[in-house]
Amino acid sequence: MFKKIAGLAGAALAAAMLMTAPASAELKDILSAGKVRVGIPENFPPFGSLGPEGEYVGYDVDVAKMIAEDLGVELELVPVTSKQRIPFLETDRVDLVVATLGANPERAKSIWFSHAYAPFFSGAFAKPDVLVTSIADFAGKTIAVTGGTLEDLAITDDAPEGAEIIRFGDNAATIAAYVSGQADVIVTGNMVALGITNDNPDLKLENKFIIANSPCYIGVKSGNIDLLQWVNVFVLHNKLNGALNGLSEKWLNAPLTPLPAL
């Protein structure tokens, strides 16, 4: 009798775990559930951050809203840090990631990428009196960068001996460190630099050189082919009808530049 009860209890526990565990959401599953979970930047204006009303706002937030509207489903925004974007996709905590995600071969081993939906470039930014024209000039200087980002990977591979690279957990910490004078150079995206300049005009931040053009892509869990195809049509449609250009003008103060398919 005890074995039978134990067996039934185990089966019930297993069933409960299956019911509560996150499920991989293909397009049909999202439509059936009536909800799409989208990872957006936790604190990365103007792409995503808490607005004055206590709700998330930004370019990526508006793209997420457009996705939900075009799907005809409810939207659940899931704020993520840079390091959480891929793990959240892989563990089915989100269905899509719309969070300034750049594509590279290493990341492509883990997830799939849509067509590019937003412009972005990475560069080295510093005050006028800091003389750097390439990564080679980082020798003897302190460099602030957000750990695990494409910028981090780029400068780590090529940084000369004598360069001190300080890595921070998120963009907010990287910005705060640079603004407080903990680093000579900040390596980040052009929009982050624009935000620093807007908030701290006295720094007179300059783009010293471009490290990489890295348009933003929507992340899709590997294997969700129907969802990827839908997202690609979504991106193309909203490029052609001008909706993405409108968001670029609104949030980035610039027209949407020609973007590569991938």
Long-range contacts (C-beta under 8 A, 24 or more apart in sequence): 22-91, 22-92, 22-93, 23-92, 24-92, 24-221, 24-223, 24-224, 25-92, 25-95, 25-224, 25-227, 26-224, 26-226, 26-227, 27-224, 27-226, 27-227, 27-230, 28-226, 30-71, 30-73, 30-95, 30-227, 31-71, 31-72, 31-73, 33-73, 34-73, 34-74, 35-73, 35-74, 35-75, 35-76, 36-67, 36-68, 36-71, 36-73, 36-74, 36-75, 36-76, 36-95, 36-96, 37-76, 37-78, 37-93, 37-94, 37-95, 37-96, 38-64, 38-67, 38-68, 38-75, 38-76, 38-77, 38-78, 38-94, 38-95, 38-96, 38-97, 38-98, 39-78, 39-79, 39-80, 39-84, 39-85, 39-88, 39-89, 39-93, 39-94, 39-96, 39-97, 39-98, 39-99, 39-219, 40-64, 40-77, 40-78, 40-79, 40-80, 40-98, 40-99, 41-79, 41-80, 41-99, 41-100, 42-79, 42-80, 42-81, 42-170, 43-79, 43-81, 43-170, 43-171, 43-172, 44-99, 44-100, 44-171, 44-192, 45-191, 45-195, 46-191, 46-194, 46-195, 46-251, 46-252, 47-99, 47-100, 47-118, 47-191, 47-216, 47-251, 48-79, 48-99, 58-251, 59-118, 59-247, 59-248, 59-250, 59-251, 59-252, 60-98, 60-99, 60-100, 60-118, 60-216, 62-247, 62-250, 62-251, 63-98, 63-117, 63-118, 63-218, 63-244, 63-247, 64-96, 64-98, 66-234, 66-238, 66-243, 67-96, 67-98, 67-231, 67-234, 70-234, 70-237, 71-230, 81-169, 81-170, 82-146, 82-147, 82-148, 82-149, 82-170, 82-171, 83-147, 83-148, 83-169, 85-219, 86-110, 86-111, 86-219, 89-219, 89-220, 89-221, 90-221, 92-221, 95-221, 95-227, 96-218, 96-219, 96-220, 96-227, 96-231, 97-218, 97-219, 98-218, 98-219, 99-219, 100-189, 100-216, 101-216, 101-217, 101-218, 101-219, 102-150, 102-214, 102-215, 102-216, 102-217, 103-214, 103-217, 103-262, 104-150, 104-153, 110-222, 111-219, 111-220, 111-221, 111-222, 112-219, 112-220, 112-221, 112-222, 112-224, 112-228, 113-217, 113-218, 113-219, 113-220, 113-262, 114-217, 114-218, 114-219, 114-220, 114-228, 114-231, 114-232, 114-235, 114-262, 115-217, 115-232, 115-235, 115-236, 115-259, 115-261, 115-262, 116-215, 116-216, 116-217, 116-235, 116-259, 116-260, 116-261, 116-262, 117-215, 117-216, 117-217, 117-218, 117-235, 117-238, 117-239, 117-244, 117-259, 118-215, 118-216, 118-244, 118-247, 118-248, 118-252, 118-256, 118-259, 119-215, 119-216, 119-248, 119-252, 119-254, 119-256, 119-257, 119-259, 120-189, 120-190, 120-191, 120-213, 120-214, 120-215, 120-216, 121-189, 121-190, 121-210, 121-211, 121-212, 121-213, 121-214, 122-150, 122-151, 122-154, 122-187, 122-188, 122-189, 122-190, 122-210, 122-211, 122-212, 122-214, 123-187, 123-188, 123-189, 123-190, 123-193, 123-207, 123-208, 123-209, 123-210, 123-211, 124-185, 124-186, 124-187, 124-207, 124-208, 124-209, 124-211, 125-185, 125-186, 125-187, 125-188, 125-193, 125-196, 125-205, 125-206, 125-207, 125-208, 126-184, 126-185, 126-186, 126-205, 126-206, 126-208, 127-203, 127-204, 127-205, 127-206, 128-204, 128-206, 130-184, 130-185, 130-208, 132-185, 132-208, 132-209, 133-208, 133-209, 134-209, 135-159, 135-160, 135-211, 136-160, 138-163, 138-185, 139-163, 141-184, 141-185, 142-166, 142-182, 142-183, 142-184, 142-185, 143-183, 143-184, 143-185, 143-186, 143-187, 144-168, 144-174, 144-177, 144-178, 144-182, 144-183, 144-185, 144-186, 144-187, 145-174, 145-186, 145-187, 145-188, 146-170, 146-171, 146-173, 146-174, 146-188, 150-212, 150-214, 151-187, 151-188, 151-189, 151-211, 151-212, 152-187, 154-187, 154-211, 154-212, 155-187, 155-211, 179-203, 187-211, 189-214, 191-252, 194-253, 215-259, 215-260, 217-262
